[in-house]
């Protein structure tokens, strides 16, 4: 699905303008980080990951007509954390983003990632 490929390439390359265009105005965002989330906080955390990580790679994906499940390896200077993302797509826009982080490794290798 082109929307999914464009999404991953855009946020991994830290292209906030492209990411914003893909999100529906009423996008629902959830994650398991110990911080409130909305689309602005999502963009901020994605920016921090893209800026700090040595690499971000999609290591698994299942794509359907209405969305996808993606598995990422977030490689930092001292180790790798994993994140799973579930996306729902309607009319070419992402309407739901659900992210599940390996919180222990995220906190270890990306300290302060989601603190305001």
C-alpha positions in Angstrom: 0.0 0.0 0.0 1.5 3.3 -1.1 0.3 5.2 2.0 2.1 2.8 4.3 5.4 3.0 2.4 5.2 6.7 2.2 4.4 6.9 5.9 7.4 4.8 6.9 9.8 6.6 4.6 8.5 10.0 5.6 8.8 9.7 9.4 12.1 7.7 9.3 13.6 10.5 7.2 12.2 13.1 9.6 9.9 14.7 7.0 7.2 16.2 9.3 5.4 18.0 6.4 4.9 14.7 4.6 3.8 12.9 7.7 1.3 15.6 8.6 -0.2 15.3 5.1 -0.9 11.6 5.7 -2.7 12.0 9.0 -6.4 12.5 8.9 -7.5 15.7 10.8 -9.2 13.6 13.5 -6.5 10.9 13.7 -6.7 8.7 16.8 -3.3 8.1 18.4 -2.4 5.7 21.2 0.8 4.3 22.6 2.1 2.5 25.7 4.6 5.2 26.7 4.0 6.8 30.0 3.0 10.1 28.5 -0.2 11.6 27.0 -0.3 11.4 23.2 -1.9 13.3 20.4 -0.8 13.9 16.8 1.6 16.7 17.8 3.3 14.6 20.5 3.5 11.7 18.0 5.3 13.9 15.5 7.7 15.1 18.2 8.6 11.6 19.3 9.0 10.4 15.8 11.3 13.4 15.2 13.4 12.6 18.2 13.7 9.0 17.1 14.7 9.9 13.6 17.2 12.5 14.8 18.8 10.3 17.5 18.7 6.8 16.1 21.6 5.4 14.1 18.9 3.7 12.0 15.3 2.9 11.9 14.3 -0.2 9.9 11.0 -1.9 9.2 11.8 -5.5 10.0 8.3 -6.9 9.6 5.0 -5.9 8.0 1.6 -7.1 7.3 -0.4 -4.9 4.9 -4.1 -5.0 4.2 -6.4 -2.8 2.2 -7.4 -0.8 5.2 -4.1 -0.6 7.1 -1.0 -2.3 8.3 1.0 -3.7 11.2 4.7 -2.8 11.2 7.6 -3.9 13.3 10.5 -1.5 13.6 14.0 -1.8 15.0 15.1 1.5 16.5 18.9 1.3 16.6 20.6 3.8 19.0 24.3 4.2 19.6 24.3 1.7 22.5 21.6 -0.8 21.5 18.3 -1.5 19.7 14.7 -1.2 20.9 11.7 -2.5 19.0 8.4 -0.8 18.3 5.2 -2.3 16.7 2.8 0.1 14.9 -0.7 -0.5 13.8 -2.1 1.9 11.2 -5.7 2.2 9.9 -6.1 3.9 6.5 -9.3 5.4 5.0 -9.4 7.2 1.7 -5.6 7.5 1.5 -5.3 9.1 5.0 -4.1 7.5 8.2 -7.0 7.6 10.7 -5.5 5.5 13.5 -2.0 5.1 14.8 -1.3 2.6 17.6 2.3 2.1 18.8 3.6 -0.4 21.2 7.2 0.1 22.4 9.5 -2.2 24.2 9.5 0.3 27.0 12.4 -1.2 28.9 14.8 -0.9 26.0 13.3 2.3 24.7 14.0 3.9 28.1 17.5 2.5 28.2 18.6 3.4 24.6 16.4 6.5 24.0 16.4 8.2 27.4 14.1 11.2 27.7 12.4 10.3 24.4 8.9 11.1 25.5 9.5 13.5 28.4 8.2 17.0 27.9 
